[in-house]
């Protein structure tokens, strides 16, 4: 039962990440300049060469990843074990990419984007959720 709530929370977190990534994707595709409201640097980060991978906006790739996490977390919440199994490597990959992107912002680009940092924070929370779900699963098996 507790794992169901963890997966439901992960699904909600993924929706937040999806909204963030979709916003950045739409702004990129329409050529709009994203305005930072908390910190300066969004324009520098989002217009850098690192914002596009093989001609695809990185935010669009992030949106696809968040949608996948949402779908898998929802399926896992409803008891589909394979969904929980697939969720783990996806979130780990997203977390590693987030670490790389934070490194790029800090040491290569020299600017930070609040939307990118928000996405990284969501990914970190998703990692905690999936690790918690695995721990709960192990404790349920041992009882």
C-alpha positions in Angstrom: 0.0 0.0 0.0 2.8 2.4 0.8 4.5 1.8 -2.5 1.3 2.7 -4.3 1.5 6.2 -2.6 5.1 6.5 -3.5 4.4 5.7 -7.2 1.4 8.1 -7.2 3.7 10.9 -5.8 6.2 10.1 -8.5 3.5 10.4 -11.1 2.5 13.8 -9.8 6.2 14.9 -9.7 6.6 13.8 -13.3 3.6 15.9 -14.3 5.4 19.0 -12.8 8.5 18.1 -14.8 6.4 17.5 -17.9 4.8 21.0 -17.6 8.2 22.6 -17.1 9.7 20.7 -20.1 6.7 21.4 -22.3 6.9 25.1 -21.5 10.5 25.2 -22.5 9.8 23.2 -25.6 7.1 25.5 -26.8 9.2 28.5 -26.1 12.1 27.0 -28.1 10.0 25.9 -31.0 8.3 29.3 -31.3 11.6 31.1 -31.0 10.5 33.0 -27.8 13.1 34.1 -25.2 12.5 32.6 -21.8 12.6 35.1 -19.0 14.0 34.2 -15.7 12.1 35.6 -12.7 14.3 34.3 -9.9 17.8 34.1 -11.3 19.4 35.5 -14.5 20.8 33.2 -17.1 18.0 31.4 -18.7 18.7 33.0 -22.1 22.3 32.0 -22.0 21.6 28.4 -21.0 18.6 27.9 -23.3 20.3 29.4 -26.4 23.6 27.5 -25.9 24.7 24.7 -28.2 23.9 22.3 -25.3 20.1 23.1 -25.5 19.8 21.0 -28.7 20.8 17.4 -29.3 20.9 16.2 -32.9 18.5 19.0 -33.9 16.0 18.2 -31.2 15.5 20.6 -28.3 16.7 19.1 -25.1 13.5 20.2 -23.4 11.5 18.0 -25.9 13.6 15.0 -24.9 13.0 15.9 -21.3 9.2 16.1 -21.9 9.3 12.6 -23.5 11.2 11.3 -20.4 8.8 12.9 -18.0 5.8 11.6 -19.9 7.4 8.1 -19.7 8.0 8.4 -16.0 4.4 9.6 -15.5 3.1 6.6 -17.4 5.3 4.0 -15.7 4.7 5.5 -12.3 1.0 5.4 -12.8 1.1 1.8 -14.0 3.3 0.9 -11.1 0.9 2.5 -8.7 -1.8 0.2 -10.1 0.3 -2.9 -9.5 2.2 -3.5 -12.7 5.5 -4.7 -11.5 7.3 -4.4 -14.8 6.5 -0.7 -14.8 8.3 -0.2 -11.5 11.3 -2.2 -12.9 11.5 0.0 -16.0 11.1 3.2 -14.0 14.3 2.7 -12.1 16.9 2.8 -15.0 14.9 5.6 -16.7 15.0 7.8 -13.6 18.7 7.0 -12.9 19.5 8.0 -16.5 17.6 11.2 -16.1 19.4 12.0 -12.8 22.8 11.4 -14.4 21.8 13.7 -17.3 20.7 16.3 -14.8 24.0 16.2 -13.1 25.8 16.6 -16.4 23.6 19.6 -17.3 24.2 21.3 -13.9 27.9 20.8 -14.5 27.6 22.4 -17.9 25.7 25.4 -16.5 28.2 25.9 -13.7 31.5 25.3 -15.4 31.0 25.6 -19.2 28.1 28.1 -19.8 28.7 30.1 -16.6 25.0 30.7 -16.1 22.0 29.0 -14.6 18.4 28.5 -15.8 15.8 28.4 -13.1 13.6 26.1 -15.2 16.5 23.7 -15.7 17.3 23.7 -12.0 13.6 23.0 -11.2 13.8 20.1 -13.6 16.9 18.8 -11.9 15.2 19.1 -8.5 12.2 17.1 -9.7 14.5 14.5 -11.1 16.3 14.2 -7.7 12.9 13.8 -5.9 11.9 11.1 -8.4 15.2 9.3 -7.7 14.4 9.4 -4.0 10.9 8.1 -4.7 12.0 5.2 -6.7 14.7 4.3 -4.2 12.1 4.5 -1.4 9.8 2.2 -3.5 12.5 -0.3 -3.9 13.2 -0.2 -0.1 9.5 -0.7 0.7 9.4 -3.6 -1.8 12.3 -5.3 -0.1 10.8 -4.8 3.3 7.5 -6.2 2.2 9.2 -9.3 0.8 11.1 -10.0 4.0 7.9 -9.9 6.2 
